[in-house]
């Protein structure tokens, strides 16, 4: 696989005679499955923390209400994001399965 570098651009126009940057090879990183699993794990941790703070707030006045509210909102937003990612993945899967070969 050959990578063609993009010429340097200034003000929307390529610079004539400018040195071409060398392509940067992509090294291994986290796989897509690892990224999804990390997101699910982070969402679960936020939900557990919000649940713990809610229970502690109900039993003890030493937990400030804003801390509980913040933890609950973080957990809610993380869950909503995870559901959106799931919906997009399922939509992509359905589109691939509907393709004719």
Backbone torsions as a table, in degrees:
resi	resn	phi	psi	omega
1	UNK	NA	127.3	-177.3
2	UNK	-105.0	135.3	179.7
3	UNK	-108.4	124.6	177.8
4	UNK	-96.4	117.4	-178.4
5	UNK	-70.6	151.0	178.8
6	UNK	-88.8	134.0	-179.4
7	UNK	-67.8	152.8	177.8
8	UNK	-61.8	143.3	-177.2
9	UNK	-125.9	135.0	175.0
10	UNK	-128.9	126.8	178.6
11	UNK	61.3	28.5	178.0
12	UNK	87.3	-4.8	-178.8
13	UNK	-119.4	142.2	177.3
14	UNK	-65.2	145.8	178.6
15	UNK	-86.3	121.6	-179.1
16	UNK	-70.6	133.9	176.3
17	UNK	74.7	6.2	-179.6
18	UNK	-75.2	148.7	178.8
19	UNK	-66.6	136.2	179.2
20	UNK	-82.1	133.3	177.9
21	UNK	-70.0	147.9	178.6
22	UNK	-75.3	141.9	177.8
23	UNK	-67.1	141.2	179.3
24	UNK	-95.6	120.0	179.7
25	UNK	-69.0	143.3	178.0
26	UNK	-83.7	121.4	178.6
27	UNK	-94.3	164.0	179.3
28	UNK	-58.9	151.6	178.9
29	UNK	-149.6	-158.7	178.0
30	UNK	-70.9	138.0	176.8
31	UNK	-75.0	166.1	180.0
32	UNK	-60.8	-41.1	178.9
33	UNK	-62.7	-39.4	178.2
34	UNK	-64.6	-39.6	178.7
35	UNK	-63.6	-42.3	178.1
36	UNK	-64.3	-43.5	179.9
37	UNK	-64.1	-39.7	176.9
38	UNK	-62.6	-40.4	178.2
39	UNK	-64.8	-42.0	178.2
40	UNK	-64.9	-42.0	179.4
41	UNK	-63.8	-42.6	179.2
42	UNK	-64.7	-40.2	177.8
43	UNK	-63.6	-43.0	179.0
44	UNK	-62.2	-42.2	179.0
45	UNK	-61.7	-41.1	179.8
46	UNK	-65.9	-37.8	179.3
47	UNK	-69.4	-39.8	177.9
48	UNK	-64.9	-42.1	179.2
49	UNK	-64.3	-41.9	178.3
50	UNK	-63.8	-40.6	178.3
51	UNK	-64.6	-41.8	179.5
52	UNK	-63.5	-44.6	-179.8
53	UNK	-66.7	-36.9	177.9
54	UNK	-63.4	-44.2	178.9
55	UNK	-65.8	-41.4	179.2
56	UNK	-65.4	-38.0	179.1
57	UNK	-65.8	-37.6	180.0
58	UNK	-67.7	-29.6	-177.3
59	UNK	-94.5	-25.2	-171.5
60	UNK	-139.7	141.2	179.9
61	UNK	-84.3	-2.8	-175.7
62	UNK	-76.0	-15.6	178.3
63	UNK	-86.7	121.8	179.5
64	UNK	-69.5	144.4	-176.6
65	UNK	-64.8	-33.2	-179.9
66	UNK	-66.4	-31.0	178.5
67	UNK	-68.3	-40.0	178.3
68	UNK	-66.7	-45.2	-179.8
69	UNK	-61.5	-42.7	179.6
70	UNK	-62.8	-45.1	179.9
71	UNK	-64.5	-39.6	178.0
72	UNK	-65.4	-41.3	-179.9
73	UNK	-67.4	-39.5	176.4
74	UNK	-61.6	-43.5	179.8
75	UNK	-64.5	-41.3	-179.9
76	UNK	-63.7	-46.5	-179.8
77	UNK	-65.7	-38.3	177.5
78	UNK	-63.8	-41.6	179.2
79	UNK	-66.6	-41.9	178.4
80	UNK	-62.6	-40.9	177.4
81	UNK	-63.5	-44.0	179.9
82	UNK	-62.0	-39.8	178.3
83	UNK	-67.1	-37.3	176.8
84	UNK	-64.8	-41.8	178.2
85	UNK	-63.4	-43.5	178.5
86	UNK	-60.1	-45.5	179.9
87	UNK	-61.6	-41.1	179.2
88	UNK	-67.3	-39.4	177.8
89	UNK	-64.2	-43.2	178.6
90	UNK	-65.2	-38.9	177.8
91	UNK	-63.1	-44.1	177.3
92	UNK	-62.4	-41.5	178.7
93	UNK	-62.3	-45.0	179.4
94	UNK	-61.7	-40.0	179.1
95	UNK	-64.3	-42.0	178.2
96	UNK	-64.7	-41.0	-178.8
97	UNK	-70.0	-25.5	178.9
98	UNK	-83.1	-9.1	179.7
99	UNK	-68.3	141.3	176.4
100	UNK	-92.3	139.1	-178.8
101	UNK	-101.5	NA	NA
